[in-house]
Structures are given as structure tokens and as C-alpha cells.
Amino acid sequence: MATPTPGQRPNPRKRPKLSPTSGPDVKRARIISSRTIIAQTDLPELKSGALNTSAFIKARRFEIGALEKSMASSKAILKQRAFQSLPRELRRRTASHNTKRVPKRLRARAEKEMVEDNTPTHTFRKRKKTGHDRLRAETAEKLRKMGKKKEVIEKLVGREEGVGGELRKPPRPHSKYRKRQKGKVWLPTHVWHAKRAHIDVRWRFAVPESPNEKCFRSTQRAVEKRGAIAWDTSYWSHILVRGDEELVQKVLEEVCKDAAADKKVRAGRRTKECWVYERGGYPDKPIAPVTVIWSPAEEGPGKGRRVLLRVHPAGFYKVWEELLAAIRAPNIAAGEQKVSIDDLRFELGSIQIAGPSATDALLSVLNPYNPAGETEKAWTGLRGLTNPGALPPDVVLSFEITDPRLHFPPRHDNVPAQQEETLFTIQSTWPVPATPHGLLDPKKRAIAVKLQASLKRIHKRKADAGPGKYPEAIPHDPKIPIIILTSPLAGNKSGVAPPKQSPTAWTIIMPWKWVHPVWYSLMHTPEQVRFGGVQELRQMAFDHGLPWFPADFPGTAAGREWENAAAARRKEIWDKKPPQKRMNYDAVKISSDSRRGEVGDWTRCDWGLLIPQEEQDPQQMETETEPTTSEILASIEEPPPKENNYWHISAPSIAAYLRTFPALPPSLSNLPPSLLARGLFNIKITLLHRGSPTATSRLYRSTPAWKSLATSLLASKGKKPKNKWDKQDLGVVEAGQQGYPQCPGEEELVGFVTTGNYSLSEGRTVALGALSWRRWVEGWEGKERWVVVRAPGEIVGRVGVWEVA
């Protein structure tokens, strides 16, 4: 070891040089020794050159046993248990110790593995029933029979159509699940979804929120590329309007302006999607979007017309009240019940399915009862159709199908050689003769439900048919009436032309009791159909640039209710965090002025900052008397709720205004300026650079500095910088660098973001929001559409361009 010079400290990290005897030679000898197998030449079994057989066998027995044990242990390392070999969607929480949570095909293997591994098994507690238990069981059976008899009587009484106008009660749940349905109603597929999805209570229904497994990308792939995805939309409400054609048309026009404007719609060959408004409240009092389905006229005197309205549950009660008020005038004038409305909730259910394989999956499940019919031939000829949007828009079909359980599991039929030509012919010569919708006939619905066979009887018929064969049809098989229609994927149309790549979905309306058999068969088709919840519906609408009702329509009562619930959840999550780990929104400094704090309420889209309050008449102010002391104290203790006086401007009106700027289109020119100033309109925002907008993000009008940044960003598109993290050589200033614009002040606030995320279809971040008419139109020159987006609690803004959504 080298001796350090005087005044030099030894380096403790420098290792001393090893001597030749303890260096690489020693290391090499150690490696050779570890790889050498020592052989024993003088075995104890050999004595005087003779072999001791018993000692030799014992030694070899131990070695062979150790070898077998090692082989078994190494094999068991890569071995999977029965419950571990299942796909993710079939796994259950207690499958490791309860064989009933494993599919039947693997149940014997699971039991064997549990015995080998000595796994504690799940056993149900069983005890001998006492006399009191037997008495309780007998009483429960008597009550069940009495309830069943009452339910049958109610069904028989309510089968005939009456005067209508009464809300329908939810179906009587099974006694086992009755306590769980207090304050909510289960969907027909609730038990199926409860094992596979998160359930949330929305609109008085227990609705699937989202699947348990991660499905953000797979949902988009199922809709765009391969497979299909289905939703149980039985929580949507249906209202039947029936009566004389002229009176029905007059009633619908009072609440829905375009419900009977198209001849094809009135003939029953097309559906119509439009908005329902309060009576006399067009256009500033919208309620909800509806789908209008006219049933073709029936032959015979006194038949009248039937119209089915498909309404979102968030606006059902308001639509029902407006229709009741609308039918009152013609009935009073005629002196009798000429027009009636029926509540078909819990009578009709629906399934929505989208994707390239959606049509083939439906064809394998929905087998027509009369294959020789013209409508049925057109339906079966659609095999191979990847997008229903290739058909004429808003088509509707109505026919009867057989019990899908008789053809379970569904399989493909042999595809004819001329199927492509047949499909092309159907698309080019679509007008299918319209037939009256049997689903709207209460007698046909009741017969279809009454003839629904039990699973025991279905299995008996399938067993008698033999392996690989379907049961033959019998006269008592039910005829299930259904209505199939094409609709936008989001379930509502904004009014402007949808994007070119926007897929169209099939919507199947059927009796409530038949939703579960159809759903179960649909989930077992060879097309790999997935399922989705409310979040997936909203995701697909957002991914294709369509606003989703009610979250993206803050100008409606349903949208305000959704925003209040979302704000309460955000506030609850924020309160649960400790003060050290949550954002202090009161200390955020946004603009260059000295004021601190978030603009408005950070938990919500605070539209009160943008919408002016209704001004009071000066003459009314003079006539008002001074309040008393009790009134002042009452107002202090219970302040009056703040009224939401803003409303939703339709997208066609905004699109027309952009074309005729600065002149107002006819739909807006007759409105008073005070009413127009309180309007909101939907937009889609595309960011020009980085950033990911979220809900409740603030939207600001662009200043000259932001316009300059937007121009430089557009000019740098397609050019490669020297450093991908620094684009200053292209004239682009990044956030945090000198010269990056500061966020505008509160006076430039023009709107809020309702939905924001990464769009998989566009490959970039986009957002859906709304702008205030008064804040945006004032000072707008009608050319540039730049907007600055800033998330709540942040100080960095991002520039984007908006378009009408």
C-alpha cells in the first residue's frame, strides 16, 4: 500500500491493492472448487471389496426421494390453481376457499386442489330447525302466495288500457331482495351487473357505473376496431301518447316543436330526436332531449295513432307534467278523453349496443318468429354490417322474435355466398314497409310475458332435442314484440352534424321481463361483446365530440342537478384530506394583480359569475313596502335560494349565428336582449399544445399575448425542433419560461369546462364546455376563436381553439 505524503489525508474509499496470493488467483480457485463435484471413492457400503446391499439401497433411496421432491417442487412453482387460471371477468373474491365461486367445469379440480393443499373450506352453518322456525317458514310461504295472487290480479286489471295519466309503480321485488330496493329500483340485469360492475344510485335506479376491471382503452377499441360493447339502458323512461292523429300531433307540437314535422317520421319509417320544452317556454326553457317513435297507422275505424316518447330519466317527471297539461285542453274541448298518455316505465326496457360486431351479435340472438316477413328478411340480410350509420339515418324496425333461451348458446348460421350483394341491395333500396308496432299493444306485451317459460322447462326441451340441436318450435312459444332503431352512440343528438367517424348504435326496446334473457344471450355470443356503464357512455360521447346529457348541458334543470351532485362529491373528497395534503384554493394567485383566491366556487362551474341577475322593474320597487323585523330575521336565518336563470341555446342556432355574423339568425332575432344575455351554448375545445383540461376548468378570452402564442404554435406544426423539450428556436415559449403569457383576469372569464380528458380517437386532449353569450359576444369580431383554459387551483393557462358542439 502506498504511503501518503506528509500533509495528505488517506482516502478511505480507495481499496488497497491485493497481494498476488489473495487476488485473482484465489478467486479463480474458489470458482473452480464450487463447480467441482467431489466423488467419494471409498464408500462405506464397500467392505473388503464386497457391496453392502442394504446400506447401498438406503443411500440411493434418500437420493432418489430428494430428486423426486425437487422435481415436484420445481413443477409446483409454475402451477396455477383453478381460480387463478380464470380470466379477469370471471374471478371472484372468495374463489380460493369456496368452490361455488368457480365455474362448474373447474369445480372438481378446485376441490381436489383444496384437499391437497389443506385449504380451509367455506362451510355454511346448518342447524336443526325448531318448531318456531317451521312456523315462520309456513307463514312466509302463505304471505308469498298471497302477494303473488295480488300481483297477478293487479296485472290482469292493469292489462286493459284505461284513461291513462297515472304514474306506474315499480314491480314488486322478490321478498329476498325487497329491503335492498328501498328508495331505488333494480334493473332487470342488476344481479348480473352487481358481480361485475360498480353500482350507483342515479335517477331512482341502481345503475351500473363502470366495470370493475380497467376498460378505458378496451372500450374505445370495442366501439371502433373490433368486438362490441352493450349497455342496459332500461332506466330510460318511455311515455305512450295515443288518440286521434290530429290531436296527438297538436299535443306533441306544444312541448316538442319538431315531433311531427317530417312525413317519414309520422309514417313510422324514421325516428326523430328533438328537445322538449315547457309549454310556452320555447326556446329558453328546455327540459331534455327525447326520441319520438310514431307507430304506423292501423287499419280500421277508431284505431287512432300511437306515439312512443323515449326520455332520459333526469327529465321524465317534468316532461310528464307538461304532457298532462297539454292533453287537458283538447280533452276539455271535446268533452271526453280524446288523447291519453301512459307511463310505460317498468313495462319496457332497452339495450344499446355499438361496435363493428354489434349487428352480427344481435342477429345471432334476435331470431324472428316469422322469417318470411318483409321486415324480418331485411333484418336478417344485414349480416356483415359493421356500422349502422351506413343505413339511412334514424331507421326503425318492428317485428316479433322467439325466446332467445331456446337458441342458447347463440352461434352463427352459414353465411350465404352472395351476402355482400344482398347487404348492398338492402342499403341502396332501404324503404322497408312499415308495420304497426306490436310492442305498443298492451295485450301483446302481456301475452309475451305470461308465456315466458321457466328455465327448468327450457332445459327439459333442450335435453329432449339432443346434443348440438335446438328445440323445435311449439304453438305455445311466446312472440316477443321488439322495436329496433339506430341512434347516436351518446343517446342524444346535439343538433349539429355529428363527426364523420362517429359510430351509430343499435337500440332495442322490448318488454321489461325479457331484457335479462336477451342480455344473457348477448353476453355469450361469439363476437366478444363487452358491457359498459354510465361512465363508458359518457366516455364514448366525449371521445367523438358529442355533449352528453345531462352533464354537458348546464342550461337545463337536469344539468344543474348533475353539477350540484358532482360538486358535493368533490367537496367531500377535499374535506377528507388532511390540511397538509390538500390544495388551499384561497391562497392561489392567478393573475398579475394582488388579489388571491380561486375565481368563484372551485368545486363547480360557477355560472353565477357570468350570468346577470334579473333586473327588477323600477315601478315595482316603488310600490314595495318596507320589510318588517320578523321578515328581516327570517331572511337572515333562512336566506332565499339563488335562482338559476340561465338557459341552453341550441347548437343549430349558434351555428347559424356564426354564418350570419354579426346579424342574428331568425331563431334568435326575436328574443329580447336581456333573455339572450343569460344564454349558454356548448363548445368543443382542442388544445394547441400541452395540457389536460378537467371539469370545472375556467375559460378566458384570449389577450394579444395569447393570440401571439397561438399563432406561433400553429406555425410550428410539422416542424422538428433541435430539442423536443425546448421549442424556442421555432418561436414557441413553453410554460415556466420567460415570456410565457400570464393567465387573464376575472374580467376576461367567459365560460367553464364540463368534461375534459384525453381523446383516444383524436390522439390529443380535448374538452367540452359552455360559453356565456353575453361575455363572449361583447367585443368579439367574429374571426378568431382562441380561448385560454386554466384548471382550478393552477396558475398556468393553455391556449386552444373552440368550435360548436
Disulfide bonds with the S-S distance in Angstrom:
Cys256-Cys274 2.49
